[in-house]
């Protein structure tokens, strides 16, 4: 995926609170809090922090995602990535150094309990990935 494949970008030093819907590929390098719904790919950069609810086809995490995640295709956590919360996906890959804390459900069935998100992320949501 090249830089010209990205449909939208939230850069370092920016914050957004609300609901984001999109098609294609969106990259977040800033802070996002709220709901993200897409049939496309969400790329969370190494300096990003995403909190709330994420429902996408594909999630690529190299920053911090503290959310209830439903990915219909796959979730990839890179070496600096940290995924904290309830995750449902048919395919999960975690690179060496990457971290997943919370409840993981493999498949496309029922959603994980929401209380798992609160229990696993409440104390750790302000942490940032190592540089």
N, CA, C and O atoms as a GROMACS GRO file, in nm:
protein
  524
    1UNK      N    1   0.084  -0.116   0.000
    1UNK     CA    2   0.000   0.000   0.000
    1UNK      C    3   0.090   0.123   0.000
    1UNK      O    4   0.169   0.142   0.092
    2UNK      N    5   0.078   0.205  -0.100
    2UNK     CA    6   0.158   0.326  -0.112
    2UNK      C    7   0.083   0.448  -0.060
    2UNK      O    8  -0.036   0.441  -0.029
    3UNK      N    9   0.154   0.559  -0.052
    3UNK     CA   10   0.093   0.679   0.002
    3UNK      C   11  -0.022   0.731  -0.083
    3UNK      O   12  -0.109   0.802  -0.033
    4UNK      N   13  -0.025   0.696  -0.210
    4UNK     CA   14  -0.132   0.741  -0.298
    4UNK      C   15  -0.257   0.654  -0.288
    4UNK      O   16  -0.360   0.686  -0.347
    5UNK      N   17  -0.247   0.544  -0.215
    5UNK     CA   18  -0.361   0.455  -0.196
    5UNK      C   19  -0.450   0.499  -0.080
    5UNK      O   20  -0.558   0.444  -0.062
    6UNK      N   21  -0.406   0.596  -0.001
    6UNK     CA   22  -0.477   0.640   0.118
    6UNK      C   23  -0.582   0.744   0.080
    6UNK      O   24  -0.550   0.843   0.014
    7UNK      N   25  -0.708   0.722   0.123
    7UNK     CA   26  -0.817   0.813   0.092
    7UNK      C   27  -0.824   0.932   0.187
    7UNK      O   28  -0.864   1.041   0.146
    8UNK      N   29  -0.785   0.913   0.314
    8UNK     CA   30  -0.789   1.021   0.413
    8UNK      C   31  -0.679   0.997   0.515
    8UNK      O   32  -0.630   0.885   0.532
    9UNK      N   33  -0.642   1.106   0.584
    9UNK     CA   34  -0.528   1.101   0.675
    9UNK      C   35  -0.553   1.196   0.791
    9UNK      O   36  -0.590   1.311   0.770
   10UNK      N   37  -0.535   1.148   0.914
   10UNK     CA   38  -0.541   1.231   1.034
   10UNK      C   39  -0.400   1.233   1.090
   10UNK      O   40  -0.354   1.134   1.146
   11UNK      N   41  -0.330   1.345   1.075
   11UNK     CA   42  -0.187   1.354   1.104
   11UNK      C   43  -0.151   1.364   1.251
   11UNK      O   44  -0.237   1.384   1.337
   12UNK      N   45  -0.022   1.352   1.277
   12UNK     CA   46   0.034   1.365   1.411
   12UNK      C   47  -0.002   1.504   1.464
   12UNK      O   48   0.006   1.603   1.392
   13UNK      N   49  -0.040   1.509   1.591
   13UNK     CA   50  -0.074   1.637   1.653
   13UNK      C   51  -0.218   1.679   1.636
   13UNK      O   52  -0.258   1.784   1.686
   14UNK      N   53  -0.298   1.598   1.566
   14UNK     CA   54  -0.440   1.630   1.549
   14UNK      C   55  -0.524   1.537   1.634
   14UNK      O   56  -0.485   1.424   1.662
   15UNK      N   57  -0.641   1.586   1.672
   15UNK     CA   58  -0.736   1.506   1.751
   15UNK      C   59  -0.873   1.518   1.688
   15UNK      O   60  -0.910   1.622   1.633
   16UNK      N   61  -0.949   1.409   1.697
   16UNK     CA   62  -1.084   1.409   1.644
   16UNK      C   63  -1.172   1.326   1.736
   16UNK      O   64  -1.132   1.218   1.778
   17UNK      N   65  -1.289   1.377   1.768
   17UNK     CA   66  -1.387   1.304   1.847
   17UNK      C   67  -1.514   1.297   1.765
   17UNK      O   68  -1.565   1.399   1.718
   18UNK      N   69  -1.565   1.175   1.746
   18UNK     CA   70  -1.688   1.161   1.669
   18UNK      C   71  -1.700   1.028   1.599
   18UNK      O   72  -1.652   0.926   1.648
   19UNK      N   73  -1.764   1.031   1.482
   19UNK     CA   74  -1.790   0.911   1.404
   19UNK      C   75  -1.724   0.927   1.267
   19UNK      O   76  -1.740   1.030   1.201
   20UNK      N   77  -1.651   0.824   1.225
   20UNK     CA   78  -1.584   0.826   1.096
   20UNK      C   79  -1.633   0.708   1.013
   20UNK      O   80  -1.628   0.593   1.059
   21UNK      N   81  -1.681   0.736   0.893
   21UNK     CA   82  -1.717   0.631   0.798
   21UNK      C   83  -1.639   0.658   0.671
   21UNK      O   84  -1.619   0.773   0.633
   22UNK      N   85  -1.595   0.551   0.605
   22UNK     CA   86  -1.516   0.569   0.484
   22UNK      C   87  -1.514   0.441   0.403
   22UNK      O   88  -1.553   0.335   0.451
   23UNK      N   89  -1.469   0.453   0.279
   23UNK     CA   90  -1.439   0.340   0.193
   23UNK      C   91  -1.293   0.350   0.156
   23UNK      O   92  -1.237   0.460   0.160
   24UNK      N   93  -1.230   0.244   0.120
   24UNK     CA   94  -1.089   0.248   0.083
   24UNK      C   95  -0.999   0.236   0.204
   24UNK      O   96  -1.020   0.150   0.289
   25UNK      N   97  -0.897   0.324   0.211
   25UNK     CA   98  -0.796   0.317   0.317
   25UNK      C   99  -0.787   0.452   0.386
   25UNK      O  100  -0.777   0.557   0.322
   26UNK      N  101  -0.790   0.450   0.520
   26UNK     CA  102  -0.769   0.570   0.600
   26UNK      C  103  -0.656   0.543   0.696
   26UNK      O  104  -0.649   0.436   0.757
   27UNK      N  105  -0.566   0.641   0.711
   27UNK     CA  106  -0.455   0.631   0.806
   27UNK      C  107  -0.473   0.736   0.915
   27UNK      O  108  -0.501   0.853   0.887
   28UNK      N  109  -0.457   0.692   1.040
   28UNK     CA  110  -0.463   0.783   1.154
   28UNK      C  111  -0.327   0.782   1.222
   28UNK      O  112  -0.276   0.677   1.260
   29UNK      N  113  -0.269   0.901   1.236
   29UNK     CA  114  -0.144   0.917   1.311
   29UNK      C  115  -0.164   1.007   1.432
   29UNK      O  116  -0.072   1.024   1.512
   30UNK      N  117  -0.281   1.064   1.447
   30UNK     CA  118  -0.314   1.149   1.560
   30UNK      C  119  -0.397   1.073   1.662
   30UNK      O  120  -0.380   0.952   1.680
   31UNK      N  121  -0.487   1.145   1.729
   31UNK     CA  122  -0.574   1.085   1.830
   31UNK      C  123  -0.718   1.086   1.779
   31UNK      O  124  -0.767   1.188   1.729
   32UNK      N  125  -0.784   0.972   1.793
   32UNK     CA  126  -0.922   0.960   1.751
   32UNK      C  127  -1.000   0.894   1.864
   32UNK      O  128  -0.956   0.793   1.919
   33UNK      N  129  -1.115   0.952   1.897
   33UNK     CA  130  -1.203   0.892   1.997
   33UNK      C  131  -1.343   0.888   1.940
   33UNK      O  132  -1.396   0.991   1.898
   34UNK      N  133  -1.403   0.771   1.940
   34UNK     CA  134  -1.538   0.759   1.889
   34UNK      C  135  -1.560   0.629   1.817
   34UNK      O  136  -1.513   0.523   1.859
   35UNK      N  137  -1.633   0.637   1.706
   35UNK     CA  138  -1.673   0.519   1.631
   35UNK      C  139  -1.619   0.528   1.488
   35UNK      O  140  -1.631   0.631   1.423
   36UNK      N  141  -1.560   0.418   1.442
   36UNK     CA  142  -1.511   0.408   1.305
   36UNK      C  143  -1.581   0.290   1.241
   36UNK      O  144  -1.574   0.178   1.292
   37UNK      N  145  -1.648   0.314   1.129
   37UNK     CA  146  -1.721   0.208   1.058
   37UNK      C  147  -1.683   0.215   0.911
   37UNK      O  148  -1.694   0.320   0.848
   38UNK      N  149  -1.637   0.102   0.856
   38UNK     CA  150  -1.594   0.100   0.718
   38UNK      C  151  -1.592  -0.041   0.661
   38UNK      O  152  -1.583  -0.139   0.735
   39UNK      N  153  -1.602  -0.048   0.530
   39UNK     CA  154  -1.580  -0.175   0.460
   39UNK      C  155  -1.437  -0.181   0.409
   39UNK      O  156  -1.400  -0.273   0.337
   40UNK      N  157  -1.356  -0.082   0.446
   40UNK     CA  158  -1.219  -0.072   0.399
   40UNK      C  159  -1.116  -0.103   0.506
   40UNK      O  160  -1.142  -0.181   0.597
   41UNK      N  161  -0.998  -0.040   0.492
   41UNK     CA  162  -0.882  -0.066   0.579
   41UNK      C  163  -0.851   0.057   0.663
   41UNK      O  164  -0.846   0.169   0.613
   42UNK      N  165  -0.831   0.034   0.792
   42UNK     CA  166  -0.787   0.138   0.884
   42UNK      C  167  -0.643   0.110   0.922
   42UNK      O  168  -0.611   0.002   0.971
   43UNK      N  169  -0.556   0.209   0.899
   43UNK     CA  170  -0.415   0.198   0.936
   43UNK      C  171  -0.393   0.294   1.054
   43UNK      O  172  -0.416   0.414   1.042
   44UNK      N  173  -0.347   0.239   1.165
   44UNK     CA  174  -0.320   0.317   1.285
   44UNK      C  175  -0.168   0.328   1.297
   44UNK      O  176  -0.100   0.229   1.326
   45UNK      N  177  -0.116   0.450   1.275
   45UNK     CA  178   0.028   0.473   1.274
   45UNK      C  179   0.092   0.464   1.411
   45UNK      O  180   0.022   0.456   1.513
   46UNK      N  181   0.223   0.464   1.414
   46UNK     CA  182   0.299   0.439   1.537
   46UNK      C  183   0.277   0.544   1.646
   46UNK      O  184   0.298   0.514   1.763
   47UNK      N  185   0.237   0.665   1.611
   47UNK     CA  186   0.213   0.768   1.711
   47UNK      C  187   0.065   0.789   1.740
   47UNK      O  188   0.029   0.880   1.815
   48UNK      N  189  -0.020   0.706   1.683
   48UNK     CA  190  -0.164   0.722   1.695
   48UNK      C  191  -0.220   0.658   1.821
   48UNK      O  192  -0.162   0.566   1.878
   49UNK      N  193  -0.335   0.711   1.862
   49UNK     CA  194  -0.412   0.653   1.971
   49UNK      C  195  -0.558   0.657   1.928
   49UNK      O  196  -0.613   0.765   1.907
   50UNK      N  197  -0.619   0.540   1.916
   50UNK     CA  198  -0.759   0.529   1.876
   50UNK      C  199  -0.836   0.464   1.990
   50UNK      O  200  -0.796   0.359   2.041
   51UNK      N  201  -0.946   0.526   2.031
   51UNK     CA  202  -1.028   0.473   2.140
   51UNK      C  203  -1.174   0.475   2.098
   51UNK      O  204  -1.219   0.566   2.029
   52UNK      N  205  -1.248   0.373   2.141
   52UNK     CA  206  -1.390   0.368   2.113
   52UNK      C  207  -1.433   0.236   2.053
   52UNK      O  208  -1.415   0.130   2.114
   53UNK      N  209  -1.491   0.243   1.933
   53UNK     CA  210  -1.542   0.125   1.863
   53UNK      C  211  -1.494   0.130   1.719
   53UNK      O  212  -1.504   0.233   1.653
   54UNK      N  213  -1.441   0.017   1.672
   54UNK     CA  214  -1.388   0.009   1.535
   54UNK      C  215  -1.451  -0.111   1.466
   54UNK      O  216  -1.441  -0.224   1.513
   55UNK      N  217  -1.516  -0.085   1.354
   55UNK     CA  218  -1.575  -0.192   1.272
   55UNK      C  219  -1.528  -0.169   1.129
   55UNK      O  220  -1.576  -0.080   1.060
   56UNK      N  221  -1.432  -0.251   1.085
   56UNK     CA  222  -1.370  -0.236   0.954
   56UNK      C  223  -1.351  -0.373   0.890
   56UNK      O  224  -1.374  -0.476   0.954
   57UNK      N  225  -1.309  -0.373   0.764
   57UNK     CA  226  -1.272  -0.500   0.701
   57UNK      C  227  -1.134  -0.542   0.751
   57UNK      O  228  -1.112  -0.658   0.787
   58UNK      N  229  -1.040  -0.446   0.753
   58UNK     CA  230  -0.901  -0.478   0.788
   58UNK      C  231  -0.846  -0.368   0.879
   58UNK      O  232  -0.863  -0.249   0.852
   59UNK      N  233  -0.781  -0.410   0.986
   59UNK     CA  234  -0.716  -0.317   1.078
   59UNK      C  235  -0.567  -0.347   1.080
   59UNK      O  236  -0.526  -0.461   1.101
   60UNK      N  237  -0.486  -0.243   1.059
   60UNK     CA  238  -0.341  -0.253   1.069
   60UNK      C  239  -0.302  -0.160   1.184
   60UNK      O  240  -0.323  -0.039   1.176
   61UNK      N  241  -0.244  -0.217   1.290
   61UNK     CA  242  -0.216  -0.142   1.411
   61UNK      C  243  -0.066  -0.135   1.438
   61UNK      O  244  -0.001  -0.237   1.462
   62UNK      N  245  -0.013  -0.013   1.436
   62UNK     CA  246   0.126   0.010   1.472
   62UNK      C  247   0.134   0.109   1.588
   62UNK      O  248   0.243   0.142   1.634
   63UNK      N  249   0.018   0.156   1.636
   63UNK     CA  250   0.009   0.248   1.748
   63UNK      C  251  -0.072   0.184   1.859
   63UNK      O  252  -0.057   0.065   1.887
   64UNK      N  253  -0.158   0.264   1.924
   64UNK     CA  254  -0.242   0.214   2.033
   64UNK      C  255  -0.387   0.217   1.988
   64UNK      O  256  -0.438   0.321   1.945
   65UNK      N  257  -0.453   0.104   2.000
   65UNK     CA  258  -0.596   0.095   1.976
   65UNK      C  259  -0.658   0.039   2.103
   65UNK      O  260  -0.633  -0.077   2.139
   66UNK      N  261  -0.737   0.120   2.172
   66UNK     CA  262  -0.809   0.079   2.292
   66UNK      C  263  -0.956   0.084   2.255
   66UNK      O  264  -1.023   0.186   2.272
   67UNK      N  265  -1.006  -0.028   2.204
   67UNK     CA  266  -1.139  -0.024   2.144
   67UNK      C  267  -1.203  -0.162   2.139
   67UNK      O  268  -1.138  -0.264   2.158
   68UNK      N  269  -1.331  -0.160   2.112
   68UNK     CA  270  -1.405  -0.279   2.076
   68UNK      C  271  -1.388  -0.290   1.925
   68UNK      O  272  -1.436  -0.204   1.851
   69UNK      N  273  -1.322  -0.396   1.879
   69UNK     CA  274  -1.285  -0.408   1.738
   69UNK      C  275  -1.357  -0.526   1.675
   69UNK      O  276  -1.357  -0.636   1.729
   70UNK      N  277  -1.418  -0.502   1.559
   70UNK     CA  278  -1.475  -0.607   1.476
   70UNK      C  279  -1.416  -0.587   1.336
   70UNK      O  280  -1.444  -0.487   1.269
   71UNK      N  281  -1.334  -0.681   1.293
   71UNK     CA  282  -1.272  -0.674   1.161
   71UNK      C  283  -1.316  -0.795   1.080
   71UNK      O  284  -1.287  -0.909   1.118
   72UNK      N  285  -1.385  -0.772   0.971
   72UNK     CA  286  -1.441  -0.883   0.895
   72UNK      C  287  -1.337  -0.963   0.817
   72UNK      O  288  -1.362  -1.078   0.782
   73UNK      N  289  -1.222  -0.904   0.790
   73UNK     CA  290  -1.118  -0.972   0.715
   73UNK      C  291  -0.997  -1.009   0.800
   73UNK      O  292  -0.962  -1.127   0.812
   74UNK      N  293  -0.931  -0.907   0.862
   74UNK     CA  294  -0.810  -0.937   0.939
   74UNK      C  295  -0.771  -0.822   1.031
   74UNK      O  296  -0.812  -0.708   1.013
   75UNK      N  297  -0.690  -0.857   1.130
   75UNK     CA  298  -0.625  -0.760   1.219
   75UNK      C  299  -0.478  -0.795   1.220
   75UNK      O  300  -0.440  -0.909   1.244
   76UNK      N  301  -0.393  -0.694   1.195
   76UNK     CA  302  -0.248  -0.712   1.201
   76UNK      C  303  -0.193  -0.613   1.302
   76UNK      O  304  -0.212  -0.492   1.289
   77UNK      N  305  -0.124  -0.665   1.403
   77UNK     CA  306  -0.060  -0.581   1.503
   77UNK      C  307   0.090  -0.585   1.476
   77UNK      O  308   0.153  -0.691   1.485
   78UNK      N  309   0.146  -0.470   1.442
   78UNK     CA  310   0.289  -0.462   1.411
   78UNK      C  311   0.372  -0.456   1.538
   78UNK      O  312   0.317  -0.453   1.648
   79UNK      N  313   0.502  -0.453   1.524
   79UNK     CA  314   0.595  -0.462   1.637
   79UNK      C  315   0.579  -0.356   1.744
   79UNK      O  316   0.605  -0.385   1.861
   80UNK      N  317   0.537  -0.236   1.709
   80UNK     CA  318   0.517  -0.131   1.809
   80UNK      C  319   0.370  -0.118   1.847
   80UNK      O  320   0.336  -0.037   1.933
   81UNK      N  321   0.284  -0.196   1.785
   81UNK     CA  322   0.141  -0.184   1.806
   81UNK      C  323   0.093  -0.241   1.938
   81UNK      O  324   0.152  -0.334   1.993
   82UNK      N  325  -0.015  -0.182   1.987
   82UNK     CA  326  -0.078  -0.229   2.109
   82UNK      C  327  -0.228  -0.224   2.089
   82UNK      O  328  -0.284  -0.118   2.064
   83UNK      N  329  -0.292  -0.338   2.099
   83UNK     CA  330  -0.436  -0.350   2.082
   83UNK      C  331  -0.494  -0.395   2.214
   83UNK      O  332  -0.460  -0.501   2.266
   84UNK      N  333  -0.582  -0.314   2.268
   84UNK     CA  334  -0.638  -0.340   2.400
   84UNK      C  335  -0.789  -0.336   2.391
   84UNK      O  336  -0.846  -0.233   2.354
   85UNK      N  337  -0.854  -0.446   2.423
   85UNK     CA  338  -0.999  -0.447   2.420
   85UNK      C  339  -1.053  -0.579   2.372
   85UNK      O  340  -0.985  -0.681   2.373
   86UNK      N  341  -1.177  -0.575   2.329
   86UNK     CA  342  -1.245  -0.692   2.277
   86UNK      C  343  -1.229  -0.693   2.125
   86UNK      O  344  -1.264  -0.596   2.058
   87UNK      N  345  -1.176  -0.802   2.071
   87UNK     CA  346  -1.147  -0.812   1.928
   87UNK      C  347  -1.218  -0.932   1.869
   87UNK      O  348  -1.214  -1.042   1.924
   88UNK      N  349  -1.283  -0.910   1.755
   88UNK     CA  350  -1.345  -1.020   1.680
   88UNK      C  351  -1.295  -1.011   1.537
   88UNK      O  352  -1.315  -0.909   1.470
   89UNK      N  353  -1.231  -1.117   1.489
   89UNK     CA  354  -1.178  -1.122   1.353
   89UNK      C  355  -1.152  -1.266   1.314
   89UNK      O  356  -1.123  -1.349   1.400
   90UNK      N  357  -1.161  -1.299   1.186
   90UNK     CA  358  -1.127  -1.436   1.145
   90UNK      C  359  -0.976  -1.460   1.137
   90UNK      O  360  -0.932  -1.575   1.140
   91UNK      N  361  -0.896  -1.353   1.126
   91UNK     CA  362  -0.752  -1.368   1.109
   91UNK      C  363  -0.680  -1.262   1.192
   91UNK      O  364  -0.703  -1.143   1.174
   92UNK      N  365  -0.592  -1.307   1.282
   92UNK     CA  366  -0.515  -1.216   1.367
   92UNK      C  367  -0.367  -1.248   1.354
   92UNK      O  368  -0.327  -1.364   1.368
   93UNK      N  369  -0.286  -1.145   1.327
   93UNK     CA  370  -0.141  -1.164   1.326
   93UNK      C  371  -0.080  -1.060   1.418
   93UNK      O  372  -0.118  -0.943   1.416
   94UNK      N  373   0.017  -1.105   1.498
   94UNK     CA  374   0.086  -1.017   1.591
   94UNK      C  375   0.235  -1.034   1.569
   94UNK      O  376   0.290  -1.143   1.588
   95UNK      N  377   0.301  -0.926   1.529
   95UNK     CA  378   0.445  -0.930   1.506
   95UNK      C  379   0.518  -0.931   1.640
   95UNK      O  380   0.463  -0.893   1.743
   96UNK      N  381   0.642  -0.976   1.636
   96UNK     CA  382   0.725  -0.975   1.756
   96UNK      C  383   0.732  -0.833   1.810
   96UNK      O  384   0.762  -0.739   1.737
   97UNK      N  385   0.704  -0.817   1.938
   97UNK     CA  386   0.701  -0.686   2.002
   97UNK      C  387   0.562  -0.628   2.010
   97UNK      O  388   0.536  -0.542   2.094
   98UNK      N  389   0.471  -0.672   1.924
   98UNK     CA  390   0.333  -0.626   1.928
   98UNK      C  391   0.263  -0.686   2.049
   98UNK      O  392   0.307  -0.786   2.105
   99UNK      N  393   0.151  -0.624   2.088
   99UNK     CA  394   0.084  -0.668   2.210
   99UNK      C  395  -0.066  -0.663   2.193
   99UNK      O  396  -0.121  -0.567   2.138
  100UNK      N  397  -0.133  -0.767   2.240
  100UNK     CA  398  -0.279  -0.771   2.242
  100UNK      C  399  -0.321  -0.802   2.385
  100UNK      O  400  -0.284  -0.905   2.440
  101UNK      N  401  -0.398  -0.713   2.444
  101UNK     CA  402  -0.452  -0.730   2.579
  101UNK      C  403  -0.603  -0.727   2.571
  101UNK      O  404  -0.661  -0.629   2.525
  102UNK      N  405  -0.667  -0.833   2.614
  102UNK     CA  406  -0.812  -0.834   2.614
  102UNK      C  407  -0.867  -0.965   2.564
  102UNK      O  408  -0.799  -1.068   2.565
  103UNK      N  409  -0.990  -0.960   2.520
  103UNK     CA  410  -1.062  -1.078   2.475
  103UNK      C  411  -1.055  -1.085   2.323
  103UNK      O  412  -1.091  -0.990   2.254
  104UNK      N  413  -1.010  -1.198   2.269
  104UNK     CA  414  -1.003  -1.217   2.125
  104UNK      C  415  -1.096  -1.331   2.087
  104UNK      O  416  -1.090  -1.440   2.144
  105UNK      N  417  -1.183  -1.304   1.991
  105UNK     CA  418  -1.273  -1.405   1.937
  105UNK      C  419  -1.239  -1.422   1.790
  105UNK      O  420  -1.251  -1.328   1.711
  106UNK      N  421  -1.198  -1.542   1.753
  106UNK     CA  422  -1.165  -1.569   1.614
  106UNK      C  423  -1.292  -1.614   1.542
  106UNK      O  424  -1.358  -1.709   1.583
  107UNK      N  425  -1.324  -1.544   1.437
  107UNK     CA  426  -1.443  -1.578   1.360
  107UNK      C  427  -1.528  -1.455   1.339
  107UNK      O  428  -1.486  -1.343   1.370
  108UNK      N  429  -1.646  -1.475   1.286
  108UNK     CA  430  -1.735  -1.363   1.258
  108UNK      C  431  -1.866  -1.377   1.333
  108UNK      O  432  -1.965  -1.314   1.295
  109UNK      N  433  -1.869  -1.457   1.438
  109UNK     CA  434  -1.991  -1.482   1.516
  109UNK      C  435  -2.028  -1.367   1.606
  109UNK      O  436  -2.011  -1.250   1.571
  110UNK      N  437  -2.078  -1.402   1.724
  110UNK     CA  438  -2.126  -1.301   1.818
  110UNK      C  439  -2.014  -1.212   1.868
  110UNK      O  440  -1.898  -1.251   1.876
  111UNK      N  441  -2.053  -1.089   1.902
  111UNK     CA  442  -1.956  -0.993   1.954
  111UNK      C  443  -1.914  -1.031   2.095
  111UNK      O  444  -1.993  -1.085   2.172
  112UNK      N  445  -1.787  -1.003   2.130
  112UNK     CA  446  -1.740  -1.026   2.265
  112UNK      C  447  -1.813  -0.934   2.362
  112UNK      O  448  -1.861  -0.828   2.323
  113UNK      N  449  -1.821  -0.973   2.489
  113UNK     CA  450  -1.888  -0.889   2.587
  113UNK      C  451  -1.820  -0.753   2.600
  113UNK      O  452  -1.697  -0.745   2.603
  114UNK      N  453  -1.899  -0.648   2.608
  114UNK     CA  454  -1.845  -0.512   2.618
  114UNK      C  455  -1.769  -0.489   2.748
  114UNK      O  456  -1.676  -0.408   2.752
  115UNK      N  457  -1.807  -0.560   2.855
  115UNK     CA  458  -1.736  -0.539   2.981
  115UNK      C  459  -1.591  -0.582   2.972
  115UNK      O  460  -1.509  -0.537   3.052
  116UNK      N  461  -1.556  -0.667   2.877
  116UNK     CA  462  -1.417  -0.708   2.859
  116UNK      C  463  -1.332  -0.589   2.818
  116UNK      O  464  -1.216  -0.578   2.858
  117UNK      N  465  -1.389  -0.500   2.738
  117UNK     CA  466  -1.317  -0.379   2.697
  117UNK      C  467  -1.286  -0.292   2.818
  117UNK      O  468  -1.172  -0.250   2.836
  118UNK      N  469  -1.385  -0.267   2.899
  118UNK     CA  470  -1.365  -0.180   3.016
  118UNK      C  471  -1.266  -0.242   3.113
  118UNK      O  472  -1.180  -0.173   3.167
  119UNK      N  473  -1.277  -0.372   3.136
  119UNK     CA  474  -1.190  -0.438   3.233
  119UNK      C  475  -1.045  -0.441   3.187
  119UNK      O  476  -0.955  -0.423   3.268
  120UNK      N  477  -1.022  -0.464   3.058
  120UNK     CA  478  -0.885  -0.481   3.012
  120UNK      C  479  -0.816  -0.350   2.977
  120UNK      O  480  -0.693  -0.345   2.974
  121UNK      N  481  -0.891  -0.245   2.949
  121UNK     CA  482  -0.830  -0.122   2.900
  121UNK      C  483  -0.834  -0.005   2.997
  121UNK      O  484  -0.758   0.090   2.979
  122UNK      N  485  -0.918  -0.010   3.096
  122UNK     CA  486  -0.938   0.109   3.178
  122UNK      C  487  -0.810   0.158   3.244
  122UNK      O  488  -0.788   0.279   3.250
  123UNK      N  489  -0.726   0.069   3.291
  123UNK     CA  490  -0.604   0.111   3.359
  123UNK      C  491  -0.491   0.143   3.262
  123UNK      O  492  -0.394   0.209   3.300
  124UNK      N  493  -0.502   0.098   3.137
  124UNK     CA  494  -0.390   0.109   3.044
  124UNK      C  495  -0.416   0.196   2.923
  124UNK      O  496  -0.328   0.204   2.836
  125UNK      N  497  -0.528   0.262   2.912
  125UNK     CA  498  -0.563   0.332   2.788
  125UNK      C  499  -0.476   0.453   2.759
  125UNK      O  500  -0.470   0.498   2.645
  126UNK      N  501  -0.408   0.508   2.858
  126UNK     CA  502  -0.326   0.626   2.832
  126UNK      C  503  -0.183   0.593   2.795
  126UNK      O  504  -0.104   0.684   2.769
  127UNK      N  505  -0.147   0.466   2.793
  127UNK     CA  506  -0.010   0.430   2.759
  127UNK      C  507   0.013   0.447   2.611
  127UNK      O  508  -0.078   0.429   2.530
  128UNK      N  509   0.136   0.482   2.576
  128UNK     CA  510   0.172   0.498   2.436
  128UNK      C  511   0.272   0.389   2.399
  128UNK      O  512   0.340   0.335   2.486
  129UNK      N  513   0.281   0.357   2.270
  129UNK     CA  514   0.374   0.253   2.229
  129UNK      C  515   0.519   0.299   2.246
  129UNK      O  516   0.546   0.419   2.245
  130UNK      N  517   0.610   0.205   2.262
  130UNK     CA  518   0.750   0.242   2.275
  130UNK      C  519   0.802   0.306   2.147
  130UNK      O  520   0.754   0.275   2.038
  131UNK      N  521   0.898   0.395   2.159
  131UNK     CA  522   0.954   0.463   2.041
  131UNK      C  523   1.060   0.381   1.976
  131UNK      O  524   1.118   0.422   1.876
   0.00000   0.00000   0.00000
